[in-house]
Amino acid sequence: MRIHFFGATRTTTGSMYLFEINGKRLLLECGLFQGRRDETMERNRHFPFDPKKVDAVVLSHAHIDHCGNLPNLCLQGFDGNIYCTFATRDLASIMLEDSAHIQLADSQFVSKKRAKQGLPPVTRFTGRSMPRKQCGNLSESITIVRSRCWMA
């Protein structure tokens, strides 16, 4: 098993951990990074892995810094299942719609500033272009790896 720590490393936002287990790739969290504008745009637009090669996503909860970049992951080719509790699914659907509106407003603001400098506008998904995904429930048993934990 290999674990890659991609988000919330030396920061508190953008949680994202990629597990490689028995030939499968499981992404724990897909959080939106929040910080300085240039770094935020770079981190949220470009994943340090190929989204098409991720088999499944598991969400621990619905905070934007844990699920907010799911629409981008899907737009870049992720087509697997997303596993979470029913409560997380219900809240994440509301949070992601709100996040999309905030990101759209932000991209419009940045695009206006860029236009004054003769630069092209930035693009971002809108609520209408956000992909729709079915979410599975974590109570559905999924065995990816069997492990034992002992108290040290």
Secondary structure, 3 states (H helix, E strand, C coil): CEEEECCCCCCCCCCCEEEEECCEEEEECCCCCCCCHHHHHHHHHCCCCCHHHCCEEECCCCCHHHHCCHHHHHHCCCCCEEEECHHHHHHHHHHHHHHHHHHHHHHHHHHHHHHHCCCCCCCCCCCCCCCCCCEEECCCCCCCCCCCCCCC
